[in-house]
Amino acid sequence: MHNDKKIYGIAATFKTPDEIINAAKKVSSAGYIQYDVNTPYPVHGMDAAMKIKPSKLGFVTLVMGLAGAALALLMMYYMMSVDYPMVIGGKPFFALPAFIPVTFELTVLLATLSTVGAMIALFFRLPDNQHPLHDTAYMKSVSGDKFGLVIEASDVKFDEKSVTDFLKSLHALNTEIIYYPEEVAYPIFQPKFIMFLIAISVVVSGGTYFMLNKLVYMTPFNWMMDQDKLTPQKPSELFADGRGMRTPVEGTVAQGFIPYPYKGQTNPTEVLANPFLPTKENIALGKAKYFTYCTPCHGDFADGDSRLRGQFPNPPTLHSKRARDFSDGMIYHIITNGQNVMPSYASQITRDERWAIVNYVRVLQRAKNASDADLIDMNKEAGSNVAN
Amino acid sequence: MNVDYSQEGPVVAGRLTLAQIEELVAKPMDTKPDKKYFIALSISLTALSIGAICLGLTFFYGVGLWGNNQPVGWAVDIVNFVFWVGIGHAGTLISAILFLLRQKWRTGIARFAEAMTIFAVMCAGIFPAVHTGRPWMDGYLFPYPNQHGLWVNFTSPLLWDVFAVSTYFTVSFVFWYVGLIPDFATLRDRTSSKIKKTIYSVFSLGWRHSNRHWTHYEKAYVLLAGFATPLVLSVHTIVSFDFAVSIIPGWHTTIFPPYFVAGAIFSGFAMVVTVLVFVRKIFDLQHIITLDHLEKMNKVILATGMMVGYAYAMEFFIAWYSGVSSETFVFINRALGPYAWAYWIMVSCNVIFPQFFWFKKIRRSIPIMMVIVILVNVGMWFERFVITVTSLNRDFLPSSWAYYTPTIFDLGILLGSFGLFFTLVILFTKSLPVVSISEVKAVADGAQPTHHRGEHHA
């Protein structure tokens, strides 16, 4: 009745473990290669009878175990010693003894998971619920208490008649011809299935959105944020004006914001003296602040070559005779007070930083207008004659 | 009774055939649950829901509902955690260590013990997760790249715990599942229900009992057992580091790792015996889980109980011998201080009562064994209580000494964890084979070839 079907193999069942060992030996010495033994539990001595080589699974375990150890150490080295080094309990950044437990755990984790994963997917080629042996009387009996042997049609020596006779000669309980099952089509893109996928994705994404963006802001998850204290810019019922913030007493001066006496004047007759010497550190600070606040309009070397490319009026160069003749206090005053279209920088740059910028502007002016005497000085300092 | 110890007795009693073994083990899954099952399930679900309510209230109002005070900042939550992790250790010991030691008798109880491991670790996991105060933030326990640019502290024992317990759970679960694959295949081939067949087919992955697969399978089993063995020792070692790495007198001792591991096996075996006594009776598995099994486990309980007793004695000896006054003070307080009642419950349950297991009659008497193993469970819970609370309640500053009492919420959550454990156990007994079918078949009489050839013989 199955004549139109393709044969997978011929199976025989046996009653005792002794018989199956004997049968496996006979089959293997008869020269069959594509055959298998199916037993409800591993029968001792079967590997030798079938001449199966020892499993190579251990290599997967070895390699992945070593990889787990290496990855764990590398991860902890990066996190604790490179990305965010912090002294904890006086230990070194790379505290090897303290890293051993996690290294061990990750070694075991990676080794076991990859051993099992490799065994199932690579060595067994499972899951495979479409195998021809499934749902046969043969499979049912070897799943229970019989011992079975199947010679596959893919073997070069396979011949339906001779294999059946051969198996019968081994005193098999019975033999069965196993056919390939009819191809089962799985129409994946059925409307039902697509709807199912859509429903799952909606539920998962909606749930995630709800958890991350709504739930943690709900009672009681938000209790940590809900505290009985005044916060800036928030209303409060405690005060008559309904504000949480208080206006300071008149005349209050914020720390570091002593009022500037020459505010609003264009050319004050008396200006302050520079309290800082042009030391290396001070000039470095001035340079940093100059690059942040001044270069957009004045240019990197104070030439007035704005990086804004005409989107804002270009300021004049700071290397003009007039600018060079400004006192330090005058430049400080212009930064503090603003001049023409230049606004005041008093709120962005602290006093000390403004003086540092003044020192740096002086450096730029001297560098752009150096004299021969400056070169001699420089060579003396550098101990070379580069400038000659 | 004269026993010939030169010969191993039969592992499966009653000369069962392979088909009978399969029939026995598969019976709970083939039959509809009876009234007793639902009564048991409703009791455990009641306990579970009491715990769930207490946990829910703790989530809502915070850990202020618990009895923790200053100086006892660590209390019943950590006690329960260590207790449940310890319970889990018996399963891995039976499934992995006894496997490596070629103890064939383990086959009858390994599956059940492994399942108990998984359930116990699930119960244990609740407590560290909840004691953080805001458990919905527990994701920060894992090192993932976050917007704060922060990493977890890899030098902290509490972080080692996160890795140890989660690895332990994962590996135990995988080990358990690998063992279940052939049994799923057997169940798939014997069921007549279409729904069951689909479920078993999916979980069996299409296993064909092929000998070419068994070769790798057995290798994998050895490898997994080889990894699970040091893993189980490492887990309770790391749990003990939570205490031992601190500098609190009473905690800061090097004996803790072996002492904790012995205690874990002790309490775990007691719990396995407690549950197995019922299971073998209810499901008629007396031939597979025999009295010999229980006796062997009772011997392990006796041995580990004495290890634990030795550790108790050694702690006192070192407290005196080291000459550290604060250490001596803590230990005198343990035995004679405000928590002396807990200390003596611990000593009597863990050291004195198991001594009855020296008598063979008692080792083989189910009622007496039940009393003793339940006392051991109680005693081991109190051991963790004594270690945690008595070391803290009288700290360095006498003005802050305080007596700790757990609140109803603490006890409710403990009850809930028992409810969760037994609910899972009860569901497991009806939905999965509680005994490994393929492993027990392989050790039954006449299951292996009789010839004596090469290194393989029965």
Interface residues (C-beta under 8 A of the other chain):
Chain A: T16 P17 D18 I21 A24 D36 V37 N38 T39 P40 Y41 P42 V43 H44 G45 M46 D47 A48 M50 I52 P54 S55 L57 G58 T61 M75 M76 M79 M80 D83 Y84 I88 G89 K91 A95 A98 F99 P101 V102 F104 E105 L106 V108 L109 A111 T112 L113 T115 V116 M119 I120 F123 F124 L126 P127 D128 N129 Q130 H131 L133 H134 M139 K140 V142 S143 G144 D145 V216 P220 F221 W223 M224
Chain B: T17 L18 A19 E22 F59 F60 Y61 G62 R134 W136 P143 G149 L150 W151 V152 N153 F154 T155 S156 P157 L159 W160 F163 A164 T167 T170 V171 V174 F175 V178 P182 A185 T186 R188 D189 R190 S201 V202 L205 G206 W207 R208 H209 S210 N211 R212 H213 W214 T215 H216 Y217 E218 K219 A220 L223 L224 F227 A228 P230 L231 S234 I238 F241 I437 S438 E439 K441 A442 G446 A447 Q448 P449 T450 H451 R453 G454 H456 H457 A458
